[in-house]
Amino acid sequence: MSESTTTEVGTDRQTRAQPETLRLRSTTPIITVNDLQASRRWYSDVLGFVAGDEWKNEEGEVMGVQMRAGAVEFNLNQDDFAKGRDRPKGVGFRMYCNTVQDIDEVAAAIKARGGTLDMEPTDMPWGRVFAVTDPDGFKISIGKEKEA
């Protein structure tokens, strides 16, 4: 049986179950890709991410790269193909990213840089969103919440 504890957070009172449940602050998807350099180019040249840290193997080959867009990071790792060269990637998985930018402008910029949208900017009850798929089949939705 869990107990609860009331804590002061700013001027609001907040009740948390005890023992506390998991509280996360961020997430970083780690994506295994077929061609690291091609994926790196797509994430930077098409979507607009910026490359950060790189990870190299003992032979000095780049095997992973951190890609950043605002406060969001995706890590791209080169597949070693130990589980098969033709195994599907991205099946049943979608990454949803929030932005404060104008969705139509972001989508237009991606298209101008050669990207293909799976879904054009569309109004949803909670905001506006569009979707793309990376070279390995990972689905990415980019949305902006409705302004209050």
C-alpha positions in Angstrom: 0.0 0.0 0.0 1.4 3.4 -0.9 1.3 6.5 1.2 1.2 10.0 -0.1 3.2 13.1 0.9 2.2 16.7 0.3 5.0 19.0 -0.8 5.1 22.7 -1.5 6.0 23.4 -5.1 6.1 27.2 -5.7 2.7 28.3 -4.5 1.0 25.1 -5.5 0.6 22.1 -3.3 1.4 18.8 -4.9 0.7 15.3 -3.6 3.0 12.5 -4.6 2.6 8.8 -3.9 5.2 7.2 -1.6 7.3 5.5 -2.5 7.6 8.0 -5.4 6.9 6.8 -8.9 9.4 7.4 -11.6 9.9 11.0 -12.6 11.8 11.7 -15.8 13.1 15.0 -17.1 14.1 14.2 -20.7 14.6 11.3 -23.1 17.1 10.6 -25.8 16.2 8.1 -28.5 19.1 6.0 -29.7 18.5 5.0 -33.3 20.4 2.2 -35.0 20.9 3.1 -38.7 22.1 1.3 -41.8 24.3 4.2 -43.0 25.5 6.5 -40.3 26.8 9.2 -42.6 23.7 9.3 -44.8 21.5 9.5 -41.7 23.6 12.2 -40.2 23.3 14.2 -43.4 19.5 13.7 -43.5 19.0 14.8 -39.9 21.2 17.8 -40.4 20.6 18.9 -44.0 16.9 18.0 -44.2 15.5 18.3 -40.7 17.9 20.9 -39.3 19.6 19.0 -36.4 23.1 20.0 -35.5 25.8 17.3 -35.0 27.4 17.1 -31.5 29.6 14.4 -29.9 30.8 11.5 -31.9 31.7 8.0 -30.8 34.5 6.0 -32.4 35.4 2.4 -32.3 38.9 1.1 -31.6 39.9 1.5 -35.2 38.9 5.2 -35.1 35.7 4.8 -37.2 32.8 7.0 -36.2 30.1 4.6 -35.0 27.7 7.1 -33.4 26.8 10.7 -33.4 24.7 12.9 -31.2 22.2 15.1 -33.2 20.6 18.1 -31.4 17.7 20.3 -32.3 17.0 22.8 -29.5 16.7 20.9 -26.2 16.1 17.5 -28.0 18.8 15.0 -28.7 18.7 11.9 -30.9 21.7 9.6 -30.9 22.4 7.8 -34.2 24.4 4.5 -34.0 25.8 2.6 -37.0 24.3 -0.9 -37.2 26.9 -3.6 -36.9 24.4 -5.9 -38.8 24.9 -8.7 -36.2 21.2 -9.2 -36.3 21.0 -9.3 -40.1 21.5 -6.6 -42.7 17.9 -6.5 -43.8 16.2 -6.4 -40.4 13.4 -3.7 -40.3 14.0 -0.6 -38.2 11.5 1.9 -36.9 8.5 -0.5 -37.1 5.9 0.3 -34.5 7.8 3.3 -33.2 7.1 7.1 -33.5 9.0 10.0 -32.0 6.9 13.0 -31.2 8.7 16.3 -30.9 7.2 19.6 -29.7 8.3 23.0 -31.0 7.2 26.6 -30.4 8.0 27.4 -34.0 5.5 27.9 -36.7 4.7 24.4 -38.0 3.9 25.5 -41.5 7.2 27.3 -41.8 9.2 24.4 -40.3 7.5 21.9 -42.7 8.1 24.2 -45.7 11.8 24.5 -44.8 12.1 20.7 -44.6 10.5 20.4 -48.0 12.7 23.1 -49.5 15.7 21.2 -48.3 14.6 18.0 -50.1 12.5 16.4 -47.4 9.3 14.5 -48.0 6.4 14.9 -45.5 4.3 11.8 -44.7 1.6 14.1 -43.5 1.3 17.8 -44.3 0.7 20.2 -41.4 -2.6 19.3 -40.0 -4.8 20.7 -37.2 -5.5 18.3 -34.4 -7.6 19.0 -31.3 -4.4 19.7 -29.2 -2.4 21.6 -31.9 -0.9 21.4 -35.3 1.4 18.6 -36.5 3.2 17.2 -39.5 5.1 13.9 -40.0 8.3 12.6 -41.7 10.1 9.3 -41.9 13.9 9.0 -41.7 16.0 6.9 -44.1 15.7 3.9 -41.9 11.9 4.0 -41.4 11.8 5.8 -38.0 8.6 8.0 -37.9 8.9 11.5 -36.5 6.0 13.8 -35.8 6.7 17.5 -35.1 3.9 19.5 -33.5 3.0 22.7 -31.8 0.4 22.8 -29.1 -2.5 25.1 -29.4 -1.9 28.5 -27.7 -4.2 29.1 -24.8 
